[in-house]
Amino acid sequence: MTEQHISASDHGTPIDGPDAVYIGEWLVSLSACTLTRGDEEVKITPRSMDVLRLLSERPNSVVSPAELLEAIWRSPIATDHAVHKAVAELRGALQDKAKKPNYIKTIPKRGYKLIAPVRSVGPTEGLAEEPRRSASADGRASSRTSSGPRWIKGLAAGFVLACLVSLPLLLDGESPTTAASDDIRLAVMPFSIQDYDDENQIVAEGIRDSLVHGLSKLAHLRVMSPPRNSGYRESSDERYEDYLDHADHRLQGRVFSGDGRLRVIVQLVRQHDGVQQYSEQFDLPLTDIFSVQDEIASNVASALRIHLDEEERAQMLDWGTTNALAYQRFLRAEFYYNQFSPQDFHRAMQQYETAIELDPDFLSAYHGLATAANNLAVYSSMDTIDELYDKVLGVHREVARLDPDSEILDSLHAIKLRMQGSSHIQQEAQLRKQILSGTPPDFAVAHYALLLIGARLYDEASQLLDLVGESSPNEISPDEVWSYRYSVTPPPELIMARKNQLQQRPYHIGFLGTVAANLAFLGDFRQARVYLEQQRSVDTEGIIVHNTENTIRFLGGEIHADSEAFREALRDEPDFHYNNGALSFMVGDIDRGIEYWRQLQPVQMRRLFNMTHVSERYFPARVLESPRYRTLLEELGNGKSWQHTLIEGVMEIAGVTDIEPSPEARQAYEDDTMLLRNNLWSKEQWQEFELHKRQRIGDTLLREGISTL
């Protein structure tokens, strides 16, 4: 990128209205959260887009982290690291460099400012137009989980590039060229050889060549490679003091071999004071020396990318590890986890486990592993849930051993209770106690809101969620507040909200089903089936997609009581008993519905508590008002007593939350009745809902002689 900066205040206009603007060479769509340049399109999170918007509203002015937190996060728990994280994402998307910025410049101890020109999209311009491309725009934007260097693919290429890097120094006995002031200058020293022989010397030189090749690809890193010496046994700083005089850091190492194995110790040392910043030991078999050299070089390059970047290193420490490779695996795990599909949960768990292998004291990785297992269990069969629960038990034991006072243990205990399915009374008691403490973790407030949603107490749940901020920058929360907030909205609003969230998580198995079912409810069956097929592609066990498909077919009039389609839709396997029961109640078959739900196993009760409040919207009035149905809910722990327990909980924690039960909830409590219609939607919203309900299922139910009201 060019080093010449154009002041945005001189040549740009603040973002104060248009949806699309140019920032530098990027066309920015504020609503779609995309950056476009030529054929490149990069998606960023809405929060990062908010940061970019605010910086653009104050071009070439310094905006402090405190101002960004106040304007965008609005959460007492958010810290400066949340801002650093968003800025890092923006830099990756804009292909900007912190050391040589063309877009966002860090002003030490003050904040950030946008230094790229900003201009509105002209009347003849649009999202399809290609902005002017810089000759230096040669890279693809990276996400926060893929911002590392491209790894070495072969020793031969590494050796050739290493020779190219070293050639000017070999031909010229002068001192190495001084790097630009913003570059980090790294001297890669010849490795010492402990058990000297010709073979070990070749190995040591090959590793250093591969390191030079890999490290040369890191941004803002000027690699200086002293020439090798065929008679060299031990590194001597005196021989290379000319290089070291110009270096900020030196990378040095030792090579040992014996019994067919190779041990390599690599150290990064700060030159001016000798502080060791990074050290790694590799013990590998000597069966394939090329693979050994590649693995060492790629691992070291990945680690140094983090250790030589102040912001990245600070985030690594905040997450609780000093092992850069473990941190990199952890970031990959976090990326997969946030996709919210079963396959990605599996990938996330594998990456968390690798992070733990690399750093057995990495508590955040243990917590991430348990959280991924917990969410995967929502979409899994009973056998899989049992396996996942055993994994969470192991995580709980290990964290308790490492740190008996860790706050993570509370979260792990909550996860265990959820996965047991039938422990909702214990969950409620624990969460209520945490809230009454006056300083509850956010996950306790968020999950209490989730319990309220399942008990049809939407109003109270919505108010509780307003008290919860997003997860702090260095915390994995077992509760997804961004998911819960829209669970209480009517179908038209819910569809738009979930579609927007699917732009960030296109394979979220739950959101896909929610959008599909609600589209069908509103009569758009063509689009509903598009989302259904997308959900089918990610639902590895088929349990969730079976429920979605049943709902769509019922709303479309394909399935009704005593029809062959109804009998074909039922899956007489234990994992599908909840779905079968819900469909039976939809078509008005109370006997069959009761039979299926009474067969539910404890671990399946989680679905009963999380999904029934939605399924009930499609149940006919004669089912909802049936004493047999209400008795069934009471037997299963999801009836009047449970709802009243939660109303009592809301009343008890009111001194902390300032939230009182709604008039509808209080009346049901005083009358000793059960509230079966959520208490948040307005009269107009309920009227609109009932209108769509009559349009979708009225004719079908009337054919069966069932009232829809």
C-alpha positions in Angstrom: 0.0 0.0 0.0 1.1 3.5 -0.6 2.6 5.4 2.3 0.9 8.6 1.3 -2.1 9.3 3.4 -5.0 11.6 2.3 -6.8 13.3 5.1 -10.4 12.2 5.3 -11.4 15.5 6.7 -10.0 17.2 3.6 -11.4 14.8 1.0 -14.2 12.9 2.6 -17.7 13.2 4.1 -18.8 11.7 7.3 -21.2 8.7 7.2 -24.4 10.4 8.4 -27.1 8.9 6.2 -26.1 6.9 3.1 -26.2 3.1 3.3 -23.2 2.7 1.1 -20.0 4.8 1.1 -16.4 4.5 -0.1 -13.7 4.3 2.5 -10.4 4.4 0.7 -10.7 1.8 -2.0 -13.4 -0.2 -0.3 -17.1 0.1 -1.0 -18.8 -0.2 2.4 -22.4 -1.4 2.8 -23.5 -0.4 6.2 -26.6 -2.5 6.4 -25.2 -5.6 4.8 -22.0 -5.3 6.8 -19.9 -6.0 3.7 -16.7 -4.4 2.3 -16.3 -4.8 -1.5 -13.3 -4.1 -3.7 -13.3 -5.4 -7.2 -14.1 -9.1 -7.0 -13.4 -9.2 -3.3 -16.2 -9.1 -0.7 -15.5 -9.4 3.0 -18.2 -9.8 5.6 -17.7 -8.2 9.1 -19.8 -8.4 12.2 -22.4 -5.7 12.9 -20.4 -4.5 15.9 -17.3 -3.9 13.9 -19.3 -2.1 11.3 -20.6 0.1 14.0 -17.0 0.9 15.0 -16.2 1.7 11.4 -19.3 3.9 11.1 -18.4 5.9 14.2 -14.8 6.4 13.1 -16.0 7.5 9.7 -18.4 10.1 11.3 -15.3 11.7 12.8 -12.7 11.4 10.0 -9.1 12.1 10.9 -10.1 12.6 14.5 -9.0 10.5 17.4 -11.8 8.4 19.0 -11.0 6.8 22.3 -11.9 3.3 23.4 -14.1 4.8 26.1 -16.1 6.7 23.5 -16.5 3.6 21.4 -17.6 1.5 24.4 -20.1 4.2 25.4 -21.6 4.7 22.0 -21.6 1.0 20.8 -21.3 -1.5 23.5 -23.3 0.3 26.2 -22.4 -2.5 28.7 -20.7 -2.1 32.1 -18.8 -5.3 31.6 -17.2 -4.5 28.2 -13.6 -3.4 28.3 -11.0 -1.9 26.0 -10.2 -5.3 24.7 -13.6 -5.5 23.0 -12.6 -2.4 21.0 -9.2 -3.8 20.2 -10.9 -7.0 19.0 -13.2 -5.0 16.7 -10.4 -2.9 15.3 -8.3 -6.0 14.7 -11.2 -7.5 12.7 -11.5 -4.2 10.7 -7.8 -4.2 9.9 -8.0 -7.8 8.7 -11.0 -7.0 6.5 -9.5 -3.8 5.1 -6.1 -5.6 4.6 -4.6 -2.8 6.7 -1.5 -2.9 8.8 -1.2 -1.7 12.3 2.5 -0.7 11.8 1.9 1.0 8.4 -1.8 1.9 8.3 -3.7 3.3 5.4 -7.0 3.1 7.1 -7.1 2.9 10.9 -4.2 4.4 12.8 -3.6 3.7 16.5 -2.7 6.8 18.5 -0.9 5.4 21.6 -2.7 5.9 24.9 -5.4 7.9 23.1 -7.4 5.8 20.6 -7.9 5.3 16.9 -8.6 7.5 13.9 -9.6 6.8 10.4 -7.1 8.2 8.0 -8.5 6.9 4.7 -10.6 9.2 2.5 -14.4 8.8 3.0 -16.9 9.7 0.3 -20.5 9.1 -0.4 -21.6 6.8 -3.3 -22.5 9.0 -6.2 -25.9 8.9 -8.0 -24.4 6.8 -10.8 -22.5 4.5 -8.5 -23.7 1.3 -6.8 -22.6 -1.8 -5.1 -21.9 -3.4 -8.4 -19.3 -0.8 -9.4 -15.7 -1.7 -8.9 -13.7 0.8 -6.8 -10.3 1.9 -7.9 -7.8 -0.8 -7.0 -4.4 -0.2 -5.5 -1.5 -2.0 -7.0 -0.6 -3.1 -3.5 -3.9 -4.8 -2.9 -2.5 -8.3 -3.3 -4.0 -10.1 -0.4 -7.3 -11.6 0.7 -8.9 -10.3 3.8 -8.6 -12.6 6.8 -10.9 -13.2 9.7 -9.8 -13.2 13.3 -9.5 -17.0 13.1 -7.5 -17.2 9.9 -5.2 -14.2 10.1 -2.0 -16.2 10.5 0.7 -16.7 7.9 0.3 -19.1 5.0 2.2 -22.2 6.1 5.2 -23.6 4.4 4.3 -26.2 1.8 7.7 -27.7 1.1 11.4 -27.5 2.0 12.5 -27.0 -1.5 10.5 -23.8 -1.9 11.6 -22.7 1.5 15.2 -23.2 0.7 15.0 -21.3 -2.6 13.2 -18.3 -1.0 15.7 -18.4 1.9 18.5 -18.2 -0.5 16.9 -15.2 -2.2 16.5 -13.5 1.1 20.1 -14.2 2.1 21.7 -13.5 -1.3 22.2 -9.8 -0.9 23.9 -10.4 2.4 26.1 -13.2 1.0 27.2 -11.1 -1.9 27.7 -7.9 0.2 29.8 -8.0 3.3 28.2 -4.7 4.4 25.8 -4.5 7.3 22.3 -5.6 6.6 20.0 -2.9 5.3 18.2 -1.1 8.1 14.5 -1.9 8.1 11.9 0.7 7.9 11.2 2.3 11.3 7.8 0.6 11.7 9.2 -2.9 10.8 10.2 -5.4 13.4 13.7 -6.6 12.6 14.4 -10.2 13.3 17.8 -11.9 13.0 17.4 -15.6 12.5 20.7 -17.0 13.8 22.4 -20.2 12.8 21.2 -23.0 15.1 23.7 -24.6 17.4 24.3 -28.4 16.9 24.9 -30.4 20.1 25.7 -33.8 18.6 27.7 -32.6 15.7 27.9 -34.6 12.5 27.2 -33.8 8.9 23.6 -35.0 9.0 22.7 -32.9 12.0 24.3 -29.8 10.4 22.1 -30.4 7.3 19.0 -30.7 9.5 19.8 -27.5 11.4 20.5 -25.5 8.3 17.3 -26.8 6.7 15.2 -25.8 9.7 16.7 -22.3 9.6 16.1 -22.0 5.9 12.5 -23.0 6.3 12.1 -20.6 9.2 13.5 -17.7 7.1 11.1 -18.6 4.3 8.0 -18.8 6.6 8.8 -15.8 8.7 9.5 -13.6 5.6 5.8 -13.8 4.9 4.8 -12.1 8.2 3.7 -8.5 7.8 6.0 -5.8 9.3 8.8 -8.4 9.9 12.2 -7.7 8.3 14.0 -11.0 8.4 17.8 -10.8 8.5 19.6 -14.1 7.8 23.4 -14.2 8.6 25.3 -16.5 6.2 25.9 -20.0 7.3 29.3 -21.3 8.2 30.2 -24.9 7.2 32.4 -25.3 10.3 29.9 -23.8 12.7 29.2 -25.7 15.9 27.8 -23.2 18.5 26.2 -19.9 17.8 28.4 -17.0 18.6 26.9 -13.6 18.9 30.3 -12.0 18.4 30.5 -13.4 14.8 27.2 -11.8 14.0 27.2 -8.6 16.1 26.7 -6.5 13.0 23.4 -8.2 12.4 22.4 -8.1 16.0 23.2 -4.3 16.2 20.4 -3.8 13.7 17.9 -6.4 15.2 15.0 -5.8 17.5 14.8 -9.6 18.2 16.9 -12.6 17.5 15.6 -16.1 16.9 18.1 -18.8 18.0 17.9 -22.5 18.5 19.6 -25.8 19.3 19.4 -29.2 17.6 19.8 -32.6 19.3 19.4 -36.0 17.8 19.5 -39.6 19.1 17.7 -42.9 18.8 16.0 -41.8 15.6 14.4 -38.7 17.1 15.1 -35.1 16.7 14.8 -32.4 19.5 14.8 -28.8 18.5 14.6 -25.9 20.9 13.7 -22.5 19.5 13.9 -19.2 21.4 12.9 -15.7 20.6 15.0 -13.1 22.6 14.5 -9.4 22.7 17.8 -7.9 21.7 18.2 -4.8 23.8 17.7 -6.5 27.2 18.0 -10.2 26.5 14.5 -11.1 27.7 13.3 -14.4 26.4 9.8 -13.8 24.9 9.1 -17.2 23.4 10.5 -20.7 23.7 9.3 -24.0 22.2 10.6 -27.5 22.2 9.8 -29.9 19.5 10.4 -33.7 19.8 9.8 -35.4 16.5 10.7 -38.7 14.8 13.3 -38.4 12.1 11.3 -40.5 9.6 10.6 -37.7 7.3 13.0 -34.8 7.8 11.1 -32.5 5.3 7.9 -32.9 7.3 9.7 -32.3 10.5 11.3 -29.1 9.2 7.9 -27.9 7.8 6.1 -28.5 11.1 8.7 -26.7 13.1 8.8 -23.7 10.8 5.1 -23.3 10.5 4.6 -23.6 14.2 7.2 -21.1 15.0 6.0 -18.7 12.3 2.5 -18.9 13.8 3.7 -18.3 17.3 5.9 -15.3 16.4 3.0 -13.7 14.5 1.3 -13.4 17.9 4.3 -12.8 20.1 5.5 -9.9 17.9 2.1 -8.2 17.8 1.3 -6.3 21.0 -2.5 -6.3 20.7 -2.6 -10.0 19.7 -0.3 -11.0 22.6 -2.4 -9.0 25.0 -5.5 -10.8 23.9 -3.8 -14.1 24.2 -2.8 -13.4 27.8 -6.3 -12.2 28.6 -7.7 -15.5 27.4 -5.4 -17.2 29.8 -2.5 -18.7 28.0 1.1 -17.9 27.0 1.2 -20.6 24.4 0.7 -19.0 21.0 0.0 -22.3 19.3 -2.6 -23.2 21.9 -4.1 -19.7 21.5 -4.3 -20.1 17.7 -6.1 -23.4 18.0 -8.4 -21.8 20.5 -9.3 -19.0 18.0 -10.0 -21.6 15.4 -12.3 -23.4 17.9 -14.1 -20.2 18.7 -14.7 -19.5 15.0 -16.2 -23.0 14.4 -18.2 -22.8 17.6 -19.9 -19.5 16.4 -21.2 -21.2 13.2 -23.7 -23.2 15.3 -24.0 -26.3 13.2 -23.3 -29.9 14.5 -20.4 -30.4 12.2 -18.8 -27.1 13.4 -19.4 -28.0 17.0 -17.4 -31.2 16.4 -14.6 -29.2 14.7 -14.6 -26.7 17.6 -14.3 -29.4 20.2 -11.3 -30.9 18.3 -9.6 -27.6 18.2 -10.3 -26.9 21.9 -8.9 -30.3 22.8 -5.7 -29.6 20.8 -5.4 -26.3 22.6 -5.6 -28.1 25.9 -2.9 -30.6 24.7 -0.6 -27.7 23.9 -1.4 -25.9 27.2 -2.9 -28.2 29.9 -3.5 -25.1 32.1 -5.6 -23.3 29.5 -8.9 -22.9 31.5 -10.7 -21.0 28.7 -10.1 -23.9 26.4 -11.7 -26.3 28.9 -14.7 -24.0 29.2 -15.0 -23.7 25.4 -14.9 -27.5 25.1 -17.7 -27.9 27.6 -19.8 -25.1 26.0 -19.5 -26.6 22.6 -20.5 -30.0 23.9 -23.5 -28.5 25.7 -24.7 -26.8 22.5 -24.1 -29.9 20.4 -26.3 -31.9 22.8 -29.3 -29.8 21.9 -29.3 -31.3 18.4 -28.1 -34.8 19.2 -29.5 -38.3 19.9 -29.6 -39.7 23.4 -26.5 -41.8 22.9 -24.5 -38.8 21.7 -25.8 -36.7 24.6 -24.5 -39.4 27.1 -21.0 -39.2 25.4 -21.0 -35.4 25.5 -22.1 -35.4 29.1 -19.2 -37.7 30.1 -16.8 -35.2 28.3 -18.2 -32.3 30.3 -17.8 -34.3 33.5 -14.1 -34.8 32.6 -13.7 -31.1 32.0 -15.3 -30.2 35.3 -13.0 -32.5 37.2 -9.9 -31.2 35.5 -10.8 -27.5 36.0 -11.6 -28.2 39.7 -8.1 -29.8 40.0 -6.3 -26.9 38.3 -8.2 -24.1 40.1 -10.7 -25.0 42.8 -11.7 -21.4 43.1 -12.2 -20.7 39.4 -15.4 -18.9 38.4 -15.6 -21.3 35.4 -16.8 -24.0 37.8 -20.1 -22.3 38.3 -20.7 -22.2 34.6 -19.6 -25.8 34.2 -22.0 -26.9 36.9 -24.8 -25.0 35.1 -23.9 -26.8 31.9 -24.1 -30.2 33.6 -27.6 -29.5 35.0 -28.8 -28.5 31.5 -27.5 -31.6 29.9 -29.2 -33.8 32.5 -32.5 -32.4 31.1 -34.7 -33.1 34.1 -32.8 -30.9 36.6 -34.7 -27.7 35.9 -35.7 -27.2 39.6 -32.0 -27.4 40.6 -31.1 -25.0 37.8 -33.7 -22.5 38.9 -32.6 -22.6 42.5 -29.0 -22.2 41.6 -29.6 -19.3 39.2 -32.0 -17.5 41.7 -29.3 -17.8 44.4 -26.7 -16.3 42.0 -28.9 -13.4 41.1 -29.8 -12.7 44.7 -26.1 -12.4 45.5 -26.3 -9.0 43.8 -23.3 -9.7 41.5 -24.5 -12.6 39.3 -22.6 -13.7 36.2 -24.4 -12.6 33.1 -25.0 -16.2 32.1 -27.1 -16.7 35.3 -29.4 -13.8 34.4 -29.6 -14.9 30.7 -30.4 -18.5 31.5 -33.0 -17.5 34.0 -34.6 -15.5 31.2 -34.5 -18.6 29.0 -36.3 -20.6 31.7 -39.0 -17.8 31.8 -39.4 -18.0 28.0 -40.0 -21.7 28.2 -42.7 -21.1 30.8 -44.4 -18.5 28.5 -43.4 -15.6 30.7 -42.1 -13.5 27.8 -42.5 -10.1 29.4 -40.4 -10.9 32.4 -37.8 -12.7 30.2 -37.5 -9.7 27.8 -36.9 -7.3 30.7 -34.2 -9.6 32.2 -32.4 -9.9 28.9 -32.3 -6.1 28.8 -30.1 -6.2 31.9 -27.5 -8.6 30.3 -24.7 -7.3 28.1 -23.0 -9.3 25.5 -20.3 -11.7 26.6 -17.1 -9.9 27.7 -14.3 -9.9 25.2 -12.4 -12.6 26.9 -15.2 -14.9 28.0 -17.1 -17.8 26.5 -20.6 -17.7 27.7 -22.8 -20.8 27.8 -25.7 -18.5 27.0 -26.2 -16.8 23.7 -28.1 -13.6 24.5 -28.0 -12.5 20.9 -30.1 -15.7 20.2 -32.6 -15.4 23.1 -33.7 -11.8 22.5 -35.7 -12.6 19.4 -37.3 -15.8 20.8 -40.1 -13.7 22.2 -41.0 -11.7 19.0 -43.9 -12.3 16.7 -43.3 -14.1 13.4 -42.8 -11.1 11.0 -40.2 -9.5 13.3 -38.6 -12.9 14.1 -38.0 -13.8 10.4 -36.2 -10.5 9.7 -34.1 -10.8 12.9 -33.1 -14.4 12.2 -32.3 -13.7 8.6 -30.0 -11.0 9.6 -28.3 -13.3 12.1 -28.0 -16.0 9.4 -25.8 -13.6 7.4 -23.2 -14.1 10.2 -24.0 -17.8 10.9 -25.4 -19.2 7.6 -25.5 -22.8 9.0 -27.1 -22.1 12.3 -29.2 -25.2 12.6 -31.8 -23.6 15.0 -32.2 -20.3 13.1 -32.7 -22.1 9.8 -35.6 -24.1 11.2 -37.1 -21.1 13.0 -37.1 -19.1 9.7 -38.5 -22.0 7.7 -41.4 -22.6 10.1 -42.3 -19.0 10.5 -42.2 -18.4 6.7 -44.6 -21.3 6.3 -46.9 -19.8 9.0 -47.0 -16.6 7.0 -47.8 -18.5 3.8 -44.4 -18.4 2.0 -43.9 -22.1 1.5 -41.5 -21.8 -1.4 -39.0 -19.9 0.7 -39.7 -22.0 3.7 -38.6 -25.1 1.9 -35.3 -23.4 0.8 -34.5 -22.9 4.5 -35.7 -26.4 5.3 -33.3 -27.9 2.8 -30.4 -25.8 4.2 -31.2 -27.1 7.7 -31.4 -30.6 6.3 -27.8 -30.2 5.0 -26.4 -29.5 8.5 -28.6 -31.6 10.7 -26.5 -34.7 10.9 -28.9 -36.7 13.1 -32.1 -35.4 11.5 -34.0 -34.8 14.8 -34.4 -31.0 14.4 -35.2 -31.1 10.7 -37.9 -33.7 11.3 -39.7 -31.3 13.6 -39.3 -28.4 11.1 -40.6 -30.5 8.2 -43.6 -31.7 10.3 -44.5 -28.2 11.1 -44.3 -26.9 7.5 -46.3 -29.8 6.2 -49.0 -29.3 8.9 -49.2 -25.6 8.2 -49.5 -26.3 4.5 -52.4 -28.7 5.1 -50.6 -31.8 4.0 -50.8 -33.4 7.4 -54.1 -33.7 9.4 -55.6 -36.1 11.9 -56.1 -39.7 10.7 -54.4 -39.0 7.4 -51.8 -41.4 5.9 -49.4 -38.4 5.8 -49.7 -38.0 9.5 -48.9 -41.7 10.2 -46.0 -41.5 7.8 -44.6 -38.4 9.5 -44.3 -40.2 12.8 -40.9 -41.8 13.6 -41.2 -44.5 16.2 -37.7 -44.1 17.6 -37.1 -42.8 21.1 -35.1 -39.7 19.8 -38.2 -38.6 17.9 -40.8 -38.9 20.6 -40.9 -35.2 21.3 -41.5 -34.4 17.7 -44.2 -37.0 17.4 -46.0 -35.7 20.4 -45.9 -32.1 19.2 -47.3 -33.1 15.8 -50.0 -35.2 17.4 -51.1 -32.2 19.5 -51.1 -30.0 16.4 -53.6 -32.2 14.6 -55.7 -32.6 17.7 -54.8 -36.2 18.6 -54.5 -35.7 22.4 -54.2 -39.5 23.2 -51.3 -40.0 20.8 -49.6 -36.9 22.0 -49.8 -37.8 25.6 -48.5 -41.3 24.8 -45.4 -40.0 23.1 -44.5 -37.3 25.6 -44.9 -39.7 28.6 -42.1 -41.8 27.0 -39.6 -38.9 27.0 -36.3 -39.7 28.8 -34.7 -37.2 31.2 -32.2 -35.9 28.6 -35.1 -35.2 26.2 -36.8 -33.0 28.7 -34.6 -30.1 27.5 -36.5 -30.0 24.3 -39.8 -30.1 26.2 -38.8 -27.0 28.2 -37.1 -25.1 25.3 -39.5 -25.8 22.4 -43.0 -26.4 23.7 -43.9 -22.7 24.1 -43.4 -22.3 20.3 -45.1 -25.6 19.3 -48.1 -24.7 21.4 -48.8 -21.7 19.1 -50.1 -24.2 16.5 -52.1 -26.4 19.0 -55.9 -26.1 18.7 -57.7 -24.5 21.6 -59.3 -27.8 22.6 -55.8 -29.2 23.2 -54.6 -26.2 25.2 -57.7 -26.1 27.3 -57.9 -29.8 27.9 -57.4 -30.8 31.5 -55.6 -33.9 30.2 -53.0 -31.7 28.4 -52.5 -29.5 31.5 -52.2 -32.5 33.7 -49.5 -34.0 31.4 -47.5 -30.8 31.6 -47.7 -30.9 35.3 -46.5 -34.5 35.4 -43.6 -33.6 33.2 -42.6 -30.6 35.3 -43.6 -28.0 32.7 -47.0 -27.1 34.0 -48.6 -24.7 36.4 -46.4 -25.5 39.4 -43.3 -24.8 37.4 -44.7 -21.5 36.0 -45.6 -20.4 39.5 -42.2 -21.3 40.8 -40.7 -18.9 38.2 -43.2 -16.2 39.0 -42.2 -16.5 42.7 -38.6 -16.3 41.6 -39.2 -13.1 39.6 -40.9 -11.6 42.7 -38.0 -12.6 45.0 -35.2 -11.2 42.7 -37.1 -8.0 42.1 -35.0 -6.3 44.7 -32.0 -6.9 42.5 -33.5 -6.6 39.1 -36.3 -4.1 39.6 -38.5 -6.4 37.5 -42.0 -7.3 38.7 -44.3 -10.0 37.3 -46.6 -8.8 34.6 -50.3 -8.2 35.5 -51.2 -11.4 33.5 -48.6 -13.5 35.3 -49.6 -12.1 38.7 -53.3 -12.7 38.0 -52.6 -16.4 37.0 -50.5 -16.8 40.2 -53.3 -15.4 42.4 -56.0 -17.4 40.7 -53.9 -20.6 40.9 -54.2 -21.0 37.1 -51.7 -21.5 34.3 -50.9 -18.8 31.8 -50.7 -20.5 28.4 -50.6 -17.4 26.1 -47.4 -15.4 26.4 -47.8 -12.1 28.2 -45.6 -9.8 26.0 -47.3 -9.4 22.6 -49.6 -6.5 22.2 -53.3 -6.9 21.4 -52.6 -6.0 17.8 -49.8 -8.5 17.5 -52.0 -11.3 18.9 -54.8 -10.3 16.4 -52.3 -10.5 13.5 -51.0 -13.8 14.8 -54.6 -15.3 15.0 -55.4 -14.0 11.5 -52.4 -15.9 10.1 -53.3 -18.9 12.1 -56.8 -19.1 10.7 -55.4 -18.6 7.2 -52.9 -21.5 7.6 -54.7 -24.1 9.6 -58.3 -23.0 10.0 -59.6 -24.9 7.0 -57.7 -28.1 8.0 -59.0 -28.0 11.6 -62.5 -27.1 10.5 -62.6 -30.2 8.4 -61.8 -32.1 11.6 -64.5 -30.2 13.5 -61.9 -28.5 15.8 -62.2 -24.9 16.9 -59.2 -22.7 16.1 -59.9 -20.1 18.8 
